[in-house]
Amino acid sequence: MRYNKIAVKVGSNVLTRTDGTLDVTRMSALVDQISFLFRKGVKVILISSGAVASGRSVLKPSKKLDIVEQRQLFSTIGQAKLINHYYELFRNHNIVVGQVLTTKTNFDGRVNYLNQRNCMSVMLNNCVIPIVNENDAVSVSELMFTDNDELSGMIASMMGVQALVILSNVDGVYDGAPKDSGSKVIREIKRHEKLSDFIQNSKSEFGRGGMQTKVSIAQKIADEGIDVIIANGKKEDILIDLLDSEKDTVSTLFRASKIEVSGVKKWLAHSDDFAKGKVYINENAEKALSGSNAVSLLPVGITKISGVFEKDDIIKIFSEKEKFLGVGKAQFNSEKANQIIGKKNQRPLVHYDYLYLD
């Protein structure tokens, strides 16, 4: 097998029929493949969409609901239906699964992050396959995951998998519109390669995401040292073929960076939504941070501070021209930071070990 620890994200358009009902036959085929990999010693984390679409097919609301209310209602019904199908299908293979419902706030703060990671590690170590989804019933709209592509990327990063497989209803990233006969799948995408000319902005019928989101997440996760593969989840034995080192299955691979990234920096890479403040730095500080030698963010290079933050809060870092540079964990609060802006011989506001540059 090419990998021994993977995360697999299954999109709504893979698991639902055109009428919005759950495609149990497709679910069964995917479970068969994951079970085969499980028996071969591959640890699998499954991030599954389909709950909202599944719930929508069961109930017709008695009155008009807004988008958040619809997600809350349909997910509570659909999640029960979805996990029950998974539980029974995996039980036929004598495999135990467990449900992990999470929200974006579970990634806010190092303690919450590590607690969630520990829970899933215990499951994997005891041969339980985690089935992960966003807890739409309690998610606040401002802090929802963009979609399950974003969630899968954060889970893959947190759990230190070797590869993230994103299963969609197309073969990968095309160099044109997928429906055009002349378009071809881009088999491998290099680091920082620009794809804006190729990506279609349309979203899936039953999900929140589109190819642009998948590509953005894939490039970010690949930068953290994890291979990302976008492939067609409706193809027979797609997972088994992707992990077979002797097969060249049509898909798009985002090759993992060989630059080692620490666990703390992986957490920081996905923490910008939780930032409590902003700091702006001068040109010299910007050059120092982006240089080849590792440096911390010193007060002497800070020109302005915005917002109120405490020690250990996440803060965003911007250039003087308001270009987003990255995030870091503050070593002291905003009140003290404001007192020493531009001063020399001060300890760093953000130590390099707790600094992630975009």
C-alpha positions as CSV (number, residue, x, y, z in Angstrom):
1,M,0.0,0.0,0.0
2,R,1.2,3.5,-0.9
3,Y,0.1,4.9,2.5
4,N,-0.7,3.5,5.9
5,K,-2.6,6.4,7.4
6,I,-5.1,8.4,5.4
7,A,-8.1,10.7,5.7
8,V,-10.9,10.2,3.1
9,K,-13.4,13.0,2.5
10,V,-16.6,11.9,0.7
11,G,-18.6,14.7,-0.9
12,S,-22.4,15.0,-1.0
13,N,-22.6,14.5,-4.7
14,V,-20.9,11.1,-4.3
15,L,-23.3,9.9,-1.6
16,T,-26.6,11.3,-3.0
17,R,-28.7,10.6,-6.0
18,T,-29.9,13.3,-8.3
19,D,-33.2,13.5,-6.4
20,G,-31.4,14.2,-3.1
21,T,-31.9,10.7,-1.6
22,L,-29.0,8.8,0.0
23,D,-27.2,6.4,-2.4
24,V,-26.8,3.4,-0.1
25,T,-25.4,1.3,-2.9
26,R,-22.5,3.8,-3.3
27,M,-22.1,4.0,0.4
28,S,-21.8,0.2,0.6
29,A,-19.2,0.2,-2.2
30,L,-17.1,2.8,-0.3
31,V,-17.4,0.9,2.9
32,D,-16.2,-2.3,1.1
33,Q,-13.1,-0.4,-0.1
34,I,-12.3,1.1,3.3
35,S,-12.8,-2.3,5.0
36,F,-10.4,-3.8,2.5
37,L,-7.8,-1.1,3.3
38,F,-8.5,-1.6,7.1
39,R,-7.7,-5.3,6.8
40,K,-4.4,-4.4,5.0
41,G,-3.4,-2.3,8.0
42,V,-4.3,1.1,6.7
43,K,-5.7,3.5,9.3
44,V,-8.6,5.5,7.8
45,I,-10.4,8.6,9.0
46,L,-13.6,9.1,7.1
47,I,-15.0,12.7,6.7
48,S,-18.4,12.2,5.3
49,S,-20.9,14.7,3.8
50,G,-24.5,13.8,3.1
51,A,-26.3,14.4,6.4
52,V,-28.1,17.6,5.3
53,A,-28.9,16.1,1.9
54,S,-30.1,13.0,3.6
55,G,-32.3,14.8,6.0
56,R,-33.8,17.0,3.3
57,S,-35.1,13.9,1.5
58,V,-37.0,12.8,4.7
59,L,-38.9,15.9,5.8
60,K,-40.8,18.8,4.2
61,P,-40.7,21.7,6.7
62,S,-44.1,23.1,7.7
63,K,-42.9,26.7,7.1
64,K,-40.2,28.5,5.3
65,L,-36.8,28.3,7.1
66,D,-33.6,30.4,6.6
67,I,-30.4,28.7,5.5
68,V,-29.1,28.1,9.1
69,E,-32.4,26.7,10.3
70,Q,-32.6,24.4,7.3
71,R,-29.1,23.0,8.0
72,Q,-29.9,22.6,11.7
73,L,-33.1,20.7,11.0
74,F,-32.0,18.6,8.1
75,S,-28.7,17.7,9.8
76,T,-30.3,16.4,13.0
77,I,-32.4,14.0,11.0
78,G,-29.9,13.2,8.3
79,Q,-27.0,12.6,10.6
80,A,-28.8,9.9,12.5
81,K,-29.8,8.2,9.2
82,L,-26.3,8.5,7.7
83,I,-24.4,7.1,10.7
84,N,-26.9,4.3,11.1
85,H,-26.2,3.2,7.5
86,Y,-22.4,3.4,8.1
87,Y,-22.7,1.5,11.4
88,E,-24.6,-1.4,9.8
89,L,-22.5,-1.5,6.6
90,F,-19.2,-1.6,8.6
91,R,-20.6,-4.1,11.0
92,N,-21.1,-6.5,8.1
93,H,-17.2,-6.4,7.9
94,N,-16.8,-6.8,11.7
95,I,-15.4,-3.3,11.9
96,V,-16.4,-0.8,14.6
97,V,-17.0,2.8,13.8
98,G,-17.5,5.9,16.0
99,Q,-19.1,9.2,15.2
100,V,-17.2,12.4,15.7
101,L,-19.3,15.6,15.4
102,T,-17.2,18.7,15.6
103,T,-17.4,22.5,15.2
104,K,-14.9,25.0,14.1
105,T,-14.6,26.2,17.7
106,N,-13.1,22.8,18.6
107,F,-10.0,24.0,16.8
108,D,-9.9,27.2,18.7
109,G,-7.2,27.0,21.4
110,R,-4.5,24.5,21.7
111,V,-6.2,22.6,24.6
112,N,-9.4,22.0,22.6
113,Y,-7.3,21.0,19.6
114,L,-5.2,18.5,21.4
115,N,-8.3,17.0,23.2
116,Q,-10.0,16.4,19.9
117,R,-6.8,14.9,18.4
118,N,-6.4,12.6,21.4
119,C,-10.0,11.4,21.1
120,M,-9.5,10.3,17.5
121,S,-6.0,8.9,18.2
122,V,-7.6,6.6,20.9
123,M,-10.2,5.5,18.4
124,L,-7.6,4.6,15.7
125,N,-5.3,2.9,18.2
126,N,-8.3,0.7,19.2
127,C,-9.2,-0.2,15.6
128,V,-12.2,2.1,15.5
129,I,-12.8,4.1,12.3
130,P,-13.7,7.7,13.1
131,I,-16.5,9.0,10.9
132,V,-16.3,12.8,11.1
133,N,-18.8,15.5,10.2
134,E,-19.6,19.1,11.2
135,N,-22.2,19.4,14.0
136,D,-24.5,21.6,11.9
137,A,-27.1,21.6,14.7
138,V,-25.0,23.8,16.9
139,S,-22.6,25.5,14.5
140,V,-22.8,29.3,14.4
141,S,-23.0,30.6,10.9
142,E,-20.0,32.9,11.3
143,L,-17.9,30.0,12.5
144,M,-19.0,27.2,10.2
145,F,-16.5,25.4,8.1
146,T,-16.5,26.6,4.6
147,D,-17.5,23.1,3.7
148,N,-16.4,19.6,4.5
149,D,-13.3,20.1,2.3
150,E,-12.0,22.6,4.8
151,L,-13.0,20.3,7.7
152,S,-11.2,17.4,6.0
153,G,-8.0,19.5,5.6
154,M,-8.0,20.5,9.3
155,I,-8.6,16.9,10.3
156,A,-5.8,15.6,8.0
157,S,-3.4,18.2,9.4
158,M,-4.4,17.6,13.0
159,M,-4.0,13.8,12.8
160,G,-0.8,13.8,10.8
161,V,-2.0,11.5,8.0
162,Q,0.2,10.7,5.0
163,A,-2.5,11.5,2.5
164,L,-5.9,13.2,2.2
165,V,-8.2,11.8,-0.5
166,I,-11.0,14.1,-1.5
167,L,-13.6,12.1,-3.4
168,S,-15.8,14.2,-5.7
169,N,-18.0,13.4,-8.7
170,V,-15.2,14.3,-11.2
171,D,-11.8,12.6,-11.9
172,G,-9.8,15.5,-10.6
173,V,-8.8,19.1,-11.6
174,Y,-9.2,19.7,-15.3
175,D,-7.3,22.1,-17.5
176,G,-10.7,23.3,-18.8
177,A,-14.4,22.7,-18.2
178,P,-14.8,19.0,-17.2
179,K,-17.7,18.6,-19.6
180,D,-15.6,19.7,-22.6
181,S,-14.3,16.8,-24.6
182,G,-10.9,18.5,-25.0
183,S,-10.3,19.0,-21.3
184,K,-7.9,16.7,-19.5
185,V,-7.2,15.9,-15.9
186,I,-4.1,17.6,-14.5
187,R,-2.3,14.6,-13.0
188,E,0.0,16.5,-10.6
189,I,0.1,20.0,-9.4
190,K,3.3,21.5,-8.1
191,R,3.7,23.8,-5.1
192,H,2.3,27.3,-5.6
193,E,1.2,26.6,-9.1
194,K,-1.5,29.0,-10.3
195,L,-4.7,27.4,-11.3
196,S,-7.2,30.2,-11.5
197,D,-7.5,29.9,-15.3
198,F,-8.6,26.3,-15.0
199,I,-10.9,26.2,-11.9
200,Q,-14.7,26.2,-12.3
201,N,-16.5,28.3,-9.7
202,S,-19.7,26.3,-9.7
203,K,-20.6,24.5,-6.4
204,S,-21.9,21.0,-6.0
205,E,-25.7,20.6,-6.1
206,F,-26.1,19.3,-2.6
207,G,-22.9,20.5,-0.9
208,R,-21.5,23.9,0.0
209,G,-18.1,23.5,-1.8
210,G,-16.7,23.7,-5.2
211,M,-13.4,22.9,-7.0
212,Q,-11.9,26.2,-6.0
213,T,-12.3,25.3,-2.3
214,K,-10.9,21.9,-2.9
215,V,-7.8,23.3,-4.7
216,S,-7.2,26.0,-2.0
217,I,-7.4,23.4,0.8
218,A,-5.3,20.9,-1.2
219,Q,-2.5,23.4,-1.7
220,K,-2.4,24.4,1.9
221,I,-2.4,20.8,3.2
222,A,0.3,19.8,0.7
223,D,2.4,22.7,2.0
224,E,2.2,21.1,5.4
225,G,3.7,17.8,4.2
226,I,0.6,15.8,3.3
227,D,-0.2,14.4,-0.2
228,V,-3.7,15.4,-1.4
229,I,-5.5,13.5,-4.1
230,I,-8.7,14.6,-5.7
231,A,-10.5,11.7,-7.5
232,N,-13.9,10.4,-8.6
233,G,-15.7,8.7,-5.8
234,K,-18.2,7.1,-8.1
235,K,-15.6,5.0,-9.8
236,E,-15.4,1.4,-8.7
237,D,-12.6,0.5,-6.3
238,I,-11.2,4.0,-6.5
239,L,-9.7,4.0,-3.0
240,I,-8.0,0.7,-3.5
241,D,-6.6,1.7,-6.8
242,L,-5.3,5.0,-5.5
243,L,-3.4,3.3,-2.7
244,D,-2.0,0.6,-5.0
245,S,1.5,1.7,-5.8
246,E,1.5,-0.3,-9.0
247,K,-1.5,1.5,-10.5
248,D,-1.7,4.9,-12.2
249,T,-5.3,5.9,-11.5
250,V,-6.6,9.0,-13.1
251,S,-6.7,11.7,-10.4
252,T,-5.0,14.9,-9.4
253,L,-2.1,14.8,-6.9
254,F,-0.9,17.7,-4.9
255,R,2.5,16.5,-3.9
256,A,3.5,17.1,-0.3
257,S,6.2,19.6,0.5
258,K,9.3,18.1,2.0
259,I,9.7,21.0,4.3
260,E,9.0,19.7,7.8
261,V,6.2,21.6,9.6
262,S,5.7,21.2,13.4
263,G,2.4,20.2,15.0
264,V,2.0,23.7,16.5
265,K,2.5,25.4,13.2
266,K,-0.1,23.0,11.6
267,W,-2.5,24.1,14.3
268,L,-1.7,27.8,13.7
269,A,-2.1,27.4,9.9
270,H,-5.8,26.8,10.4
271,S,-6.4,29.3,13.3
272,D,-6.7,32.7,11.5
273,D,-10.5,32.6,12.0
274,F,-10.0,32.7,15.7
275,A,-7.7,35.7,15.7
276,K,-8.4,38.3,18.4
277,G,-6.2,41.1,17.1
278,K,-4.1,42.4,14.2
279,V,-0.5,43.7,14.1
280,Y,1.1,45.6,11.3
281,I,4.8,45.5,10.7
282,N,7.3,47.6,8.7
283,E,9.2,46.6,5.6
284,N,12.3,45.5,7.5
285,A,10.4,43.2,9.8
286,E,8.5,41.8,6.8
287,K,11.9,41.0,5.1
288,A,13.2,39.4,8.3
289,L,10.2,37.2,8.8
290,S,10.3,36.0,5.1
291,G,14.0,35.5,5.0
292,S,15.9,32.2,5.0
293,N,16.9,32.5,8.7
294,A,14.2,31.9,11.3
295,V,13.3,34.9,13.3
296,S,10.6,35.9,15.8
297,L,8.3,39.0,15.6
298,L,9.9,41.7,17.6
299,P,8.2,44.9,18.8
300,V,10.7,47.1,17.1
301,G,9.2,46.1,13.7
302,I,5.6,46.7,14.7
303,T,4.0,49.9,13.5
304,K,0.4,49.5,14.6
305,I,-1.8,47.2,16.7
306,S,-5.6,46.7,16.2
307,G,-8.0,44.9,18.6
308,V,-7.7,43.6,22.1
309,F,-6.0,40.3,22.8
310,E,-4.6,38.4,25.8
311,K,-1.5,36.3,26.2
312,D,-1.7,33.1,24.1
313,D,-4.4,34.5,21.8
314,I,-4.1,34.2,18.1
315,I,-3.2,37.4,16.2
316,K,-3.0,38.1,12.5
317,I,0.1,39.8,11.0
318,F,-0.1,42.3,8.2
319,S,2.4,44.4,6.2
320,E,2.2,48.2,6.3
321,K,0.3,47.9,3.0
322,E,-2.2,45.6,4.7
323,K,-1.1,42.4,3.0
324,F,-1.9,39.3,5.1
325,L,1.4,37.6,6.1
326,G,0.4,35.0,8.7
327,V,-0.7,34.3,12.2
328,G,1.0,33.8,15.6
329,K,0.4,33.2,19.2
330,A,0.9,36.3,21.4
331,Q,3.4,36.1,24.2
332,F,1.8,39.0,26.0
333,N,-1.4,41.1,25.8
334,S,-2.3,44.0,23.6
335,E,-2.0,46.6,26.4
336,K,1.7,45.7,26.9
337,A,2.3,45.4,23.2
338,N,1.0,48.9,22.6
339,Q,3.5,50.2,25.2
340,I,6.5,48.9,23.4
341,I,5.7,49.3,19.7
342,G,8.9,50.2,17.8
343,K,11.2,49.7,20.8
344,K,14.4,47.8,20.7
345,N,15.7,45.2,23.1
346,Q,12.2,43.8,23.9
347,R,11.2,40.1,24.0
348,P,9.2,38.9,20.9
349,L,5.5,39.5,20.7
350,V,5.4,36.2,18.7
351,H,8.1,33.6,19.1
352,Y,9.2,31.9,15.9
353,D,8.0,28.5,17.2
354,Y,4.5,29.9,17.4
355,L,4.5,31.8,14.1
356,Y,3.0,30.6,10.8
357,L,3.6,32.6,7.6
358,D,1.1,32.3,4.8
